[in-house]
Amino acid sequence: MSTQPITKLTAEEYLELERRSEFRSEYLDGQVFAMAGGTIDHARILTNTLSALTSELGDRDCEAASSDVRVHIAAYRVFTYPDIVVWCGTPQLYGDRRDVISDATFIVEILSPSNKNYDRAEKFEYYRSLPSFSEYLLLAQDRVLAELHTRLEDGSWLFRDFTSLEDAVELKSIACRLPLQALYRHVEFA
């Protein structure tokens, strides 16, 4: 075990490092964590879901983006790359950066064996601190499973899961309907 102290980065140092890096990493209160690579099925689910969202949103005042847009969560001093993020209206940018927002309405994460616990627990806790955040969709890539968390008017969260390709997820925050058959198109389960 190393006895060297761990150097913490400032948010600005992280963002500058990230700008020059070939690989993406997430930032948590001064520490930087490399992001794992994806799989073909992860990419298929991401592409299918982003396509369905873009089609459903149409000309409305909400936009969807893939993991090119980073989300800043001030309450926890976190910068993270959701698989898909949707914001409505003019995005609240972090300073003058056009690749970091802090007002997500809806977020999608695609679960993998290495990240599923983090996405369900700590990451969800971070996202919940965003006042604009209303719905969270977790999609498994090893089976048909969509887990939807919806913020209720009293601030509590309602959980529903969907396990059939015949199901469709209704997203109240952005008035969209996502059929699982479309989200899982071409995905090959082991």
N, C-alpha and C positions, 0 to 999 in steps of 0.2 A: 504494500500500500504506500502511495506517495505521501510525503509529509509536506510537500509544497503547498502553499496557500492557493486557493482558487481565486483567480482574479475575476471580479465582477465587472461587467461592461455597463456603461450608461446606455440609455435607449439610443442616443445619437451615434455612439460607437458601434452598437449592433447594426443600426440601419446603414451606416457607411460600410461596414464589413459585408453585410448582406448584398449591398449594391455591387460589390466587386466579386462576390463569390459565385462559383459555378453551381453550387449546391444550396438548397434552401435549408434554413434552420428556424426554429422558433425561439422566442425569448421569454424567460420567466424571471422577473425580478433580478436582473443582472446576469443570469446564467443563460447560455446558449445551448440548444439541443438540436442535433442533426435530425432531419426528417428521413424516415425510411422510404425506400422506393416502393412503387406500386406494382400491381399485376395487370395482366391483360383484362381480367374480369373487373378489377377496380376501374380501369380506364373505360371499359364498356358501360358500367353503371354510371360513372361520372358523365360521360358523353350523352348517354340516353336521358339522364335526369336533367342535365343542363338544357338539352334540346327541348324536352317536354316543358320545362319551366319557361323558356324563352317563347315558345309557341303559345302557352297559356297566358303569359303576361301581355303579349301583343303590344299594343300602343299605350298601355297603362303607364302610370308614373312610378313603376318599380322596375328595377334592373337586376339581372342575375349575372354572376361572374364565377368563373372557376377559381382554382387556387392561385391565380396570379394576383389576386387582391388580398392583402393582409388585413387582419382586424386587430385594432388596438383596444385593449381592455384596461382602462386606467386604474380601476379599483384594485387590480391585482398586478399591475405593471407587466402586462403580457402583450406580446405580439404573436399572432398565430395565423396560419393559413388554413381556413376551412376548405373542405373539398369544393363546396359551393356556398356562396353567400348572396342574399338578396337584400337590397335596401330600397326604400321608397322615398321619393322626393330627391332633393339635392343631397348628395352624400356629405356627411361631416368628415372632412379630411383631417389627418394628423399633420398639423402645420401646413407647409406648402407641398407635401408629398401627395402625389396622385395615385399611389399604389397602396395607401393605408387609409382605411375608414374606421369610424368608431360608432356606427349607428346601424348595425345589422338588424333586420326585421326577422329574417328566416335564414337558418343555416342547415346545411346537409353535411353529414360526415359519413363516409363509407368505412365500415368496420373491418378490421383485419385482426388476426390473432395477436399481433404486437401492440395494437392501439385500442382495442375495444374497451378495456377497463378504464383507461384514461379518458376516452371520448364520452363514456357514460357517466363518469364521476367528476374528476377535477375540471375537465374542459367544459362540461355542462355547467358546473358551478361558476366558472369564469364568465361564460356567455350570459348566464342569468343576471349578472350584475349590470348588463347593458339595459338601460331603460327602454330602448326601442325594440329589444329582442322579444319576440312573441311565440315563435315556434321553432322546434328542433326536430329534424328527421334523421334517424340513424338507419342506414341500410347495410344489412349483412351481405357479404359477397360469397359465402359458402352455402347459402340456402336462401329461400324466399323468406325474408323477414324485414319488415319496416316497423320501426319503433318511433311513434310520434308523441312528442311532448308539447302541450299547448298551455300557454299562460292564461289563466282565468282572470276575470275582473278583480277578484280579491287578492291577486298576486300568487295564488297557489298554482300548481301545475297538474294538468290532467294527462295521464299516460294511456295510450292505446297502441296495440300492436296488430299487424296485418301479416298473414302467413300464406295467403293464396294468391296465385297469379290473377285470379278473378277479382281481387280486392282493388279498391282505389282509395288513395289518401286524399282527404279533403283538407285543404289548407285555408283556414278562415282569415288569417292575417293578410294574405295576398290574393284571396279569392281564386285559388287554383285547385284543379283536380288532377292528381297524378295516378294513372292506372299502373299497377305493379307490372303488368304484362309489358308495358312500354319501358319501364325502368330496367327490367331484367332481360330485355331483348338480346339475344345472342350470348347470354351468360351461360357458361358450362359448369354445372355443379358436379363435384367429385362423386 
